[in-house]
């Protein structure tokens, strides 16, 4: 079981230790004026706080050193992976019960992408799963316009450049190929921003459907859009090989 936060920490570090956000994201929230310490807006991420004595809130919701939780969620197409959206679009957290508390997504799926999204308030798990050094496989079902050839498959695995950034996948297997469209299973081992869509666009193919079905050992299985299932923190860590 995680140790309670009973010592002073900087405000940005508090969010990280609670598993609510990285320090970088927390700093953005703080500077934007979304965080209060003892009812006063605080824009300095380096302020020292102690949850045993100070009341800290984000968007007027008090932060607490809560029990760690882990969810497998089927993100529907058309919702965004964020806590709040400046365009007032529906977010994944609009679909989840408020009693889940402050949980965050492990990585992101763009608005047009559906499928497996992991949610937790355990920063140890999310840091492990998103660290490129750990080569955690993400598996996607991808539909693209046109015939996806063997030459294109080899190019995708070798990597292509897009705006000075190399994009590549670990593997691609064809499920169905025709002149009209191709159905593929794509495996990535790192999560660059919109990597699959950008990769296939660079290869001359528009992605018309994108769904993630697996992230590391966690599978979408029979979950329907908007549904979730909870795993214990102990089970989640055991599945990815983290010693509690």
Secondary structure, 3 states (H helix, E strand, C coil): CCCCCCCCEEHHHHHHHCCCCCHHHHHHHHHCCCEEECCEECCCCCCEECCCCCCEEECCEECCCCCCCEEEEEECCCCECCCCCCCCCCEHHHCCCHHHCCCEECCCCCCCCEEEEEEECCHHHHHHHHCHHHCCCEEEEEEEECCCCHHHHHHHHHCEEECCEEECCCEEEEEEECCCEEEEEEEECCCCCCHHHHHHHHCCCCEEEEEEEEECCEECCCCCCCCEEEECHHHHHHHHCCCC
